[in-house]
Amino acid sequence: MHIKKSNMKNSGIVVIAALLLFSACKEKQADPVLEAQYLIEINNPANIELEDFIVDVDTIRLELSDVSVMHEIKNIHIMGDRYYISTWDHATVYIFDSRGKYINKIMDKGNGPSEYISVTSFEVDRVNKRVILADNFSRRIFVYDENGNQLNVIQLDFGPIIILPYEDGFINVYSGPRHEYQNPEMENYNIHFLDSQGKFISSAIEIGTPERIDIGSRFKTDCLENGEILFQPVLSDIIYKIEEGKKVMPLYGLVNKSSKHKFLSQKDKETFEYIVRIGDDKKSQPQEKESEGFLLSWGSVKDLNDYVFFAFGYNKKYYLYYSKSLDKSIFIDIERVKGDKNLVDMFFSSPKSIHGNRFYISPHPLLIDQVKDQLPDGILKTFFENTHDDLNPVLISFSIKFPE
């Protein structure tokens, strides 16, 4: 059969057009971030005055006694008018009242039937007034009342990672490397719902969920307030909400509008390795990516009364605040914050707790000793000058005034 040249040319045009159309369709696939209920923009880092941003500062000295001597604070949970504080020994939870008076402590480390080997997860149940500890090594959940008295020990058939109270049972949260669980349904999901006896019921956030990434790290990636669960997979630009009935929906989506920072592509995320390399000349992949201007999210998100708070960074720290009432966001590079450097270093240290609209920090005693004489006149300088024992940590709480 003989085909005219002109027909061949036209046929080629049709084929090319079809290929271009197919390619365009592939490129225009729905962005899962844009499916979120709220979009929060990351703009260029803001230059802010510390004094115009930090307001309502309060100080709390934790009572020092023979039974309450503690070292550097790891986490703080607030339940009612009490502080529940864990330290880096992974063995003790201290209980103080709202003004820092010692009440009790949980310290059941050991090899007995009612003792844990190491606390690998620490949460509070504000609905039922309970403290929830979990031990990945002995595969158990330990439940205490608000005064620190043990109520129950629950044996599991898997190693718990992060255990949250949920309804009458619990949730196990996991966003690390694969091949952690024998149960294939648990293996293929991030969120595991358990009954009151720790038995597996169902899961959420399946493999293949947009933006889900599993890497070789274990970071706290959840927020539980008033029965609402927020979950941000590691390195994800989407924050999911798990509603009643265990329905999962993308609630917040992060949209990069910054000319100074970049987001990792999906391919970069899927090949990301969290490896700590030894030696000054060997940088880890997070360090390399951050030095190239990439923003790294480790799943640190808190949904507050008036704001949503996000933390980014590996070596460098970046904070993102979103005002619900103003529908505006402010992205802060700590190195660009104006004001007294000692106060900046103190206020922008990693928060130990965020509750309501208040942030709680606990500067290391050595830092306090170094800077207290150099602080400008004000609440903090007066407080540190009148404090004579430097053994127990202090708490500093504050709110933010969102720039309008």
VOMI-374113 format. One record per residue (C-alpha): residue number from 1; residue in three letters; chain; y, z, x. Coordinates in Angstrom, 1 decimal. Example, Ala and Ser with C-alpha at 12.3 -4.5 7.8 and 13.67 -1.06 7.14 Angstrom:
2
- i,aa,ch,v,w,u
- 1,ALA,A,-4.5,7.8,12.3
- 2,SER,A,-1.1,7.1,13.7
***
This chain:
404
- i,aa,ch,v,w,u
- 1,MET,A,0.0,0.0,0.0
- 2,HIS,A,3.4,-0.9,1.3
- 3,ILE,A,6.3,1.5,0.7
- 4,LYS,A,9.9,0.4,1.1
- 5,LYS,A,11.9,2.2,3.8
- 6,SER,A,14.5,3.2,1.3
- 7,ASN,A,11.8,5.0,-0.8
- 8,MET,A,10.5,6.8,2.2
- 9,LYS,A,14.0,7.9,3.0
- 10,ASN,A,14.5,9.2,-0.5
- 11,SER,A,11.2,10.9,-0.4
- 12,GLY,A,12.2,12.6,2.8
- 13,ILE,A,15.4,13.8,1.2
- 14,VAL,A,13.4,15.3,-1.7
- 15,VAL,A,11.0,17.1,0.6
- 16,ILE,A,13.9,18.5,2.7
- 17,ALA,A,15.7,19.6,-0.4
- 18,ALA,A,12.6,21.3,-1.7
- 19,LEU,A,12.1,23.1,1.6
- 20,LEU,A,15.8,24.2,1.7
- 21,LEU,A,15.5,25.4,-1.9
- 22,PHE,A,12.3,27.4,-1.0
- 23,SER,A,14.0,28.8,2.1
- 24,ALA,A,17.1,29.8,0.0
- 25,CYS,A,14.9,31.5,-2.6
- 26,LYS,A,13.2,33.5,0.2
- 27,GLU,A,16.5,34.5,1.7
- 28,LYS,A,17.9,35.5,-1.6
- 29,GLN,A,15.1,37.9,-2.5
- 30,ALA,A,16.4,41.0,-4.1
- 31,ASP,A,17.7,43.6,-1.7
- 32,PRO,A,15.9,46.9,-2.7
- 33,VAL,A,18.9,48.9,-1.6
- 34,LEU,A,21.0,47.2,-4.3
- 35,GLU,A,18.6,48.3,-6.9
- 36,ALA,A,19.6,51.9,-6.4
- 37,GLN,A,21.6,53.6,-9.1
- 38,TYR,A,24.5,54.6,-6.8
- 39,LEU,A,25.6,52.6,-3.7
- 40,ILE,A,27.2,54.6,-0.9
- 41,GLU,A,29.2,52.8,1.7
- 42,ILE,A,29.1,53.6,5.4
- 43,ASN,A,32.6,52.6,6.7
- 44,ASN,A,34.0,52.8,10.2
- 45,PRO,A,34.1,56.4,11.5
- 46,ALA,A,37.0,58.4,10.1
- 47,ASN,A,39.6,60.1,12.2
- 48,ILE,A,40.2,63.4,10.5
- 49,GLU,A,42.0,66.6,11.1
- 50,LEU,A,39.6,69.5,11.2
- 51,GLU,A,42.0,71.9,9.5
- 52,ASP,A,42.4,69.4,6.6
- 53,PHE,A,38.7,69.0,6.1
- 54,ILE,A,37.2,72.5,6.5
- 55,VAL,A,38.3,75.1,4.0
- 56,ASP,A,37.3,78.5,2.6
- 57,VAL,A,35.7,79.9,5.8
- 58,ASP,A,33.6,83.1,5.6
- 59,THR,A,31.7,85.0,8.2
- 60,ILE,A,28.6,87.1,8.0
- 61,ARG,A,27.1,89.4,10.6
- 62,LEU,A,23.4,89.9,10.3
- 63,GLU,A,22.5,93.6,10.6
- 64,LEU,A,21.0,94.6,13.9
- 65,SER,A,18.2,97.2,13.9
- 66,ASP,A,14.8,97.8,15.6
- 67,VAL,A,13.1,95.8,12.8
- 68,SER,A,15.7,93.0,12.4
- 69,VAL,A,16.3,91.8,16.0
- 70,MET,A,16.1,88.1,15.9
- 71,HIS,A,16.9,85.1,18.1
- 72,GLU,A,18.1,81.6,17.3
- 73,ILE,A,17.9,80.6,13.7
- 74,LYS,A,15.8,77.6,12.6
- 75,ASN,A,16.3,77.4,8.8
- 76,ILE,A,18.0,79.3,6.1
- 77,HIS,A,17.2,79.2,2.4
- 78,ILE,A,19.4,80.9,-0.2
- 79,MET,A,17.9,82.4,-3.3
- 80,GLY,A,20.1,84.5,-5.6
- 81,ASP,A,22.2,86.8,-3.4
- 82,ARG,A,19.8,86.8,-0.5
- 83,TYR,A,19.3,84.8,2.7
- 84,TYR,A,15.8,83.9,3.8
- 85,ILE,A,15.9,83.1,7.5
- 86,SER,A,13.2,81.6,9.8
- 87,THR,A,13.4,81.6,13.6
- 88,TRP,A,11.9,79.3,16.2
- 89,ASP,A,8.9,81.6,16.8
- 90,HIS,A,7.2,80.0,13.7
- 91,ALA,A,6.0,83.5,12.7
- 92,THR,A,8.8,85.4,10.9
- 93,VAL,A,11.0,85.1,7.9
- 94,TYR,A,13.8,87.7,7.7
- 95,ILE,A,15.4,88.7,4.4
- 96,PHE,A,19.1,89.8,4.2
- 97,ASP,A,21.5,90.3,1.4
- 98,SER,A,24.6,88.3,0.9
- 99,ARG,A,26.6,90.4,3.3
- 100,GLY,A,24.0,90.5,6.0
- 101,LYS,A,22.3,93.8,5.3
- 102,TYR,A,18.6,93.7,6.3
- 103,ILE,A,16.1,94.0,3.5
- 104,ASN,A,12.6,93.1,4.8
- 105,LYS,A,10.7,90.5,6.8
- 106,ILE,A,7.6,88.4,6.4
- 107,MET,A,5.5,88.6,9.6
- 108,ASP,A,1.8,88.1,8.8
- 109,LYS,A,0.8,86.1,11.9
- 110,GLY,A,-2.8,86.6,13.0
- 111,ASN,A,-6.3,85.5,12.4
- 112,GLY,A,-7.1,87.5,9.3
- 113,PRO,A,-7.9,86.2,5.8
- 114,SER,A,-4.3,86.9,4.7
- 115,GLU,A,-2.6,85.9,7.9
- 116,TYR,A,-1.2,82.6,9.1
- 117,ILE,A,-1.5,81.1,12.6
- 118,SER,A,1.9,79.5,12.6
- 119,VAL,A,4.4,78.7,9.8
- 120,THR,A,4.7,75.0,9.7
- 121,SER,A,6.6,74.8,6.3
- 122,PHE,A,9.1,77.3,4.8
- 123,GLU,A,10.7,76.9,1.3
- 124,VAL,A,11.8,79.1,-1.6
- 125,ASP,A,11.1,78.7,-5.3
- 126,ARG,A,14.3,79.5,-7.0
- 127,VAL,A,12.8,79.1,-10.5
- 128,ASN,A,10.0,81.6,-10.0
- 129,LYS,A,11.7,83.7,-7.3
- 130,ARG,A,9.1,83.1,-4.7
- 131,VAL,A,8.9,82.3,-0.9
- 132,ILE,A,6.4,79.6,0.0
- 133,LEU,A,5.0,79.4,3.5
- 134,ALA,A,2.4,76.9,4.7
- 135,ASP,A,0.2,76.8,7.8
- 136,ASN,A,-1.1,73.4,8.9
- 137,PHE,A,-3.6,74.9,11.3
- 138,SER,A,-5.5,77.1,8.8
- 139,ARG,A,-4.8,74.7,5.9
- 140,ARG,A,-3.4,77.3,3.7
- 141,ILE,A,-0.3,78.1,1.5
- 142,PHE,A,1.1,81.7,1.5
- 143,VAL,A,3.1,82.8,-1.5
- 144,TYR,A,5.4,85.9,-1.5
- 145,ASP,A,7.7,87.5,-4.0
- 146,GLU,A,11.5,87.6,-3.5
- 147,ASN,A,11.1,90.9,-1.6
- 148,GLY,A,8.6,89.5,0.9
- 149,ASN,A,5.4,91.0,-0.6
- 150,GLN,A,2.4,88.7,-0.4
- 151,LEU,A,1.2,87.4,-3.8
- 152,ASN,A,-1.4,84.8,-3.1
- 153,VAL,A,-3.2,82.8,-0.3
- 154,ILE,A,-4.3,79.3,-1.3
- 155,GLN,A,-6.9,77.4,0.7
- 156,LEU,A,-6.4,73.7,0.9
- 157,ASP,A,-8.8,70.9,1.9
- 158,PHE,A,-6.1,69.2,4.1
- 159,GLY,A,-3.4,70.2,6.5
- 160,PRO,A,-0.1,70.8,4.7
- 161,ILE,A,3.0,69.3,6.2
- 162,ILE,A,6.0,70.3,4.0
- 163,ILE,A,5.1,72.3,0.9
- 164,LEU,A,7.6,72.5,-2.0
- 165,PRO,A,7.2,74.4,-5.2
- 166,TYR,A,7.1,72.0,-8.2
- 167,GLU,A,6.6,73.0,-11.9
- 168,ASP,A,3.4,75.3,-11.8
- 169,GLY,A,2.1,73.8,-8.6
- 170,PHE,A,3.3,72.3,-5.3
- 171,ILE,A,4.2,69.1,-3.6
- 172,ASN,A,3.1,68.1,-0.1
- 173,VAL,A,5.6,65.8,1.6
- 174,TYR,A,4.6,63.6,4.5
- 175,SER,A,6.4,60.7,6.2
- 176,GLY,A,4.7,60.6,9.6
- 177,PRO,A,2.0,58.4,11.2
- 178,ARG,A,-1.0,57.1,9.2
- 179,HIS,A,-4.6,58.4,9.2
- 180,GLU,A,-3.7,62.0,8.4
- 181,TYR,A,-5.8,62.5,5.3
- 182,GLN,A,-9.5,62.0,4.4
- 183,ASN,A,-8.6,61.3,0.7
- 184,PRO,A,-7.6,57.6,0.7
- 185,GLU,A,-5.1,58.1,-2.2
- 186,MET,A,-3.3,60.8,-0.2
- 187,GLU,A,-3.5,58.6,2.9
- 188,ASN,A,-1.6,55.8,1.2
- 189,TYR,A,1.3,57.8,-0.3
- 190,ASN,A,4.2,60.0,0.9
- 191,ILE,A,4.3,62.5,-1.9
- 192,HIS,A,1.3,64.5,-3.1
- 193,PHE,A,1.3,66.6,-6.3
- 194,LEU,A,-0.9,69.7,-6.2
- 195,ASP,A,-1.8,72.1,-9.0
- 196,SER,A,-1.3,75.9,-8.8
- 197,GLN,A,-4.5,76.3,-6.8
- 198,GLY,A,-3.6,73.6,-4.3
- 199,LYS,A,-5.9,70.9,-5.7
- 200,PHE,A,-4.7,67.3,-5.4
- 201,ILE,A,-3.6,65.7,-8.7
- 202,SER,A,-1.6,62.5,-8.0
- 203,SER,A,0.8,60.8,-5.6
- 204,ALA,A,4.0,58.9,-5.3
- 205,ILE,A,5.8,56.5,-2.9
- 206,GLU,A,2.9,54.2,-2.2
- 207,ILE,A,2.5,51.9,0.8
- 208,GLY,A,4.5,48.8,0.1
- 209,THR,A,7.3,50.7,-1.6
- 210,PRO,A,10.5,49.0,-0.4
- 211,GLU,A,12.0,50.6,2.6
- 212,ARG,A,9.1,53.0,3.2
- 213,ILE,A,8.4,53.5,6.9
- 214,ASP,A,5.8,55.7,8.5
- 215,ILE,A,6.4,56.6,12.1
- 216,GLY,A,5.1,59.0,14.6
- 217,SER,A,7.4,61.9,13.8
- 218,ARG,A,7.6,64.7,11.3
- 219,PHE,A,11.0,65.5,10.0
- 220,LYS,A,12.2,67.3,6.9
- 221,THR,A,12.9,64.4,4.5
- 222,ASP,A,13.3,66.1,1.1
- 223,CYS,A,15.6,68.1,-1.1
- 224,LEU,A,14.6,70.2,-4.0
- 225,GLU,A,17.3,71.6,-6.3
- 226,ASN,A,16.8,72.7,-9.9
- 227,GLY,A,13.5,70.9,-10.1
- 228,GLU,A,14.9,67.6,-8.9
- 229,ILE,A,13.2,66.0,-5.9
- 230,LEU,A,15.0,63.6,-3.6
- 231,PHE,A,13.1,61.9,-0.8
- 232,GLN,A,14.3,59.6,1.9
- 233,PRO,A,11.6,58.0,4.0
- 234,VAL,A,12.3,58.1,7.7
- 235,LEU,A,14.7,55.4,8.8
- 236,SER,A,15.2,54.2,5.2
- 237,ASP,A,18.4,53.2,3.6
- 238,ILE,A,17.2,54.3,0.2
- 239,ILE,A,16.9,57.8,-1.3
- 240,TYR,A,14.4,58.1,-4.1
- 241,LYS,A,14.4,60.5,-7.0
- 242,ILE,A,11.2,61.8,-8.5
- 243,GLU,A,11.8,62.5,-12.1
- 244,GLU,A,9.8,64.4,-14.7
- 245,GLY,A,6.5,62.7,-15.3
- 246,LYS,A,6.5,61.8,-11.6
- 247,LYS,A,8.4,58.6,-12.1
- 248,VAL,A,10.0,57.3,-8.9
- 249,MET,A,13.4,55.5,-8.9
- 250,PRO,A,15.8,54.5,-6.1
- 251,LEU,A,18.8,56.8,-6.7
- 252,TYR,A,21.1,56.3,-3.7
- 253,GLY,A,21.4,53.2,-1.6
- 254,LEU,A,23.2,53.1,1.8
- 255,VAL,A,25.4,50.0,2.3
- 256,ASN,A,26.7,49.3,5.8
- 257,LYS,A,30.4,48.3,5.8
- 258,SER,A,31.0,49.4,9.3
- 259,SER,A,31.9,47.0,12.1
- 260,LYS,A,31.0,49.7,14.7
- 261,HIS,A,27.5,50.5,13.6
- 262,LYS,A,24.4,48.5,12.7
- 263,PHE,A,21.4,49.1,10.6
- 264,LEU,A,17.9,48.5,11.8
- 265,SER,A,16.2,45.4,10.3
- 266,GLN,A,13.0,45.9,8.3
- 267,LYS,A,11.1,44.4,11.2
- 268,ASP,A,12.7,46.8,13.7
- 269,LYS,A,11.8,49.7,11.4
- 270,GLU,A,8.2,48.6,11.1
- 271,THR,A,7.8,48.5,14.9
- 272,PHE,A,9.8,51.6,15.6
- 273,GLU,A,8.2,54.2,17.8
- 274,TYR,A,9.4,57.8,18.1
- 275,ILE,A,8.3,58.6,21.7
- 276,VAL,A,9.9,61.3,23.9
- 277,ARG,A,9.7,59.8,27.4
- 278,ILE,A,9.9,62.1,30.5
- 279,GLY,A,12.3,61.4,33.3
- 280,ASP,A,16.0,60.7,33.5
- 281,ASP,A,15.4,57.0,34.0
- 282,LYS,A,13.2,56.6,30.9
- 283,LYS,A,14.9,56.4,27.6
- 284,SER,A,13.1,56.8,24.3
- 285,GLN,A,13.4,54.0,21.7
- 286,PRO,A,15.7,56.1,19.5
- 287,GLN,A,18.1,56.6,22.5
- 288,GLU,A,18.0,52.9,23.3
- 289,LYS,A,18.7,51.9,19.7
- 290,GLU,A,21.5,54.4,19.3
- 291,SER,A,23.1,53.2,22.5
- 292,GLU,A,23.1,49.7,21.0
- 293,GLY,A,25.1,50.9,18.0
- 294,PHE,A,22.3,51.4,15.5
- 295,LEU,A,22.5,54.2,13.0
- 296,LEU,A,19.2,56.2,12.8
- 297,SER,A,18.4,58.2,9.6
- 298,TRP,A,15.8,60.9,9.8
- 299,GLY,A,15.9,61.7,6.1
- 300,SER,A,18.4,64.5,6.1
- 301,VAL,A,20.0,64.3,2.6
- 302,LYS,A,21.4,67.0,0.3
- 303,ASP,A,22.6,66.5,-3.2
- 304,LEU,A,25.3,69.1,-3.8
- 305,ASN,A,27.3,70.0,-6.9
- 306,ASP,A,30.2,67.8,-6.0
- 307,TYR,A,29.0,65.8,-3.0
- 308,VAL,A,26.1,64.1,-1.4
- 309,PHE,A,25.7,64.9,2.3
- 310,PHE,A,23.8,62.8,4.9
- 311,ALA,A,23.2,63.3,8.6
- 312,PHE,A,22.4,60.5,11.0
- 313,GLY,A,21.8,60.3,14.7
- 314,TYR,A,19.3,61.1,17.5
- 315,ASN,A,21.5,62.2,20.4
- 316,LYS,A,24.8,61.6,18.7
- 317,LYS,A,25.7,63.2,15.4
- 318,TYR,A,27.2,61.4,12.4
- 319,TYR,A,27.8,62.8,9.0
- 320,LEU,A,28.4,61.0,5.7
- 321,TYR,A,30.0,62.6,2.7
- 322,TYR,A,30.1,61.0,-0.7
- 323,SER,A,32.3,62.4,-3.4
- 324,LYS,A,30.7,62.0,-6.9
- 325,SER,A,34.0,62.5,-8.8
- 326,LEU,A,36.0,60.1,-6.6
- 327,ASP,A,33.1,57.6,-6.0
- 328,LYS,A,34.2,57.4,-2.3
- 329,SER,A,32.5,58.1,1.0
- 330,ILE,A,33.7,59.2,4.4
- 331,PHE,A,31.7,58.6,7.5
- 332,ILE,A,32.5,61.0,10.4
- 333,ASP,A,31.8,60.5,14.1
- 334,ILE,A,32.1,64.1,15.5
- 335,GLU,A,33.6,62.8,18.7
- 336,ARG,A,36.6,61.4,16.7
- 337,VAL,A,37.4,64.6,14.8
- 338,LYS,A,40.9,65.9,15.7
- 339,GLY,A,41.6,69.6,16.3
- 340,ASP,A,40.6,72.4,18.5
- 341,LYS,A,37.4,71.2,20.4
- 342,ASN,A,35.8,74.6,20.3
- 343,LEU,A,36.1,74.7,16.5
- 344,VAL,A,34.9,71.2,16.2
- 345,ASP,A,31.8,72.0,18.2
- 346,MET,A,31.2,75.0,16.1
- 347,PHE,A,31.7,73.6,12.6
- 348,PHE,A,29.9,70.3,13.3
- 349,SER,A,26.8,71.9,14.8
- 350,SER,A,23.7,71.1,12.7
- 351,PRO,A,23.9,73.1,9.4
- 352,LYS,A,21.1,75.6,8.9
- 353,SER,A,21.5,75.5,5.2
- 354,ILE,A,23.6,73.7,2.5
- 355,HIS,A,23.7,75.4,-0.9
- 356,GLY,A,26.0,74.6,-3.8
- 357,ASN,A,29.0,73.2,-2.0
- 358,ARG,A,28.8,75.5,1.0
- 359,PHE,A,27.6,74.7,4.5
- 360,TYR,A,26.0,77.4,6.6
- 361,ILE,A,26.0,77.3,10.4
- 362,SER,A,24.9,79.8,13.1
- 363,PRO,A,26.5,79.2,16.5
- 364,HIS,A,24.3,80.3,19.4
- 365,PRO,A,25.4,83.6,20.9
- 366,LEU,A,26.0,82.0,24.3
- 367,LEU,A,28.3,79.4,22.7
- 368,ILE,A,30.3,82.2,20.9
- 369,ASP,A,30.6,84.1,24.2
- 370,GLN,A,31.9,81.1,25.9
- 371,VAL,A,34.5,80.0,23.4
- 372,LYS,A,35.6,83.2,21.5
- 373,ASP,A,38.6,83.9,23.9
- 374,GLN,A,39.7,80.3,23.7
- 375,LEU,A,39.7,80.0,19.9
- 376,PRO,A,43.0,79.6,18.1
- 377,ASP,A,44.3,82.6,16.0
- 378,GLY,A,42.5,82.8,12.7
- 379,ILE,A,39.5,84.2,10.9
- 380,LEU,A,36.9,83.2,13.5
- 381,LYS,A,38.8,84.6,16.5
- 382,THR,A,39.4,87.9,14.7
- 383,PHE,A,35.8,88.2,13.6
- 384,PHE,A,34.4,87.6,17.1
- 385,GLU,A,37.0,89.9,18.7
- 386,ASN,A,35.9,92.7,16.4
- 387,THR,A,32.2,92.1,16.9
- 388,HIS,A,30.7,94.0,19.8
- 389,ASP,A,27.0,93.4,19.7
- 390,ASP,A,25.9,89.9,20.6
- 391,LEU,A,22.2,90.2,20.0
- 392,ASN,A,21.8,89.1,16.4
- 393,PRO,A,23.1,85.7,15.2
- 394,VAL,A,26.1,85.4,12.9
- 395,LEU,A,26.5,83.1,9.9
- 396,ILE,A,29.6,81.0,9.2
- 397,SER,A,29.9,79.4,5.8
- 398,PHE,A,32.6,77.0,4.6
- 399,SER,A,33.4,74.2,2.1
- 400,ILE,A,34.9,70.8,2.7
- 401,LYS,A,38.0,69.3,1.1
- 402,PHE,A,37.3,65.7,0.6
- 403,PRO,A,40.3,63.5,1.7
- 404,GLU,A,41.8,61.7,-1.3
***
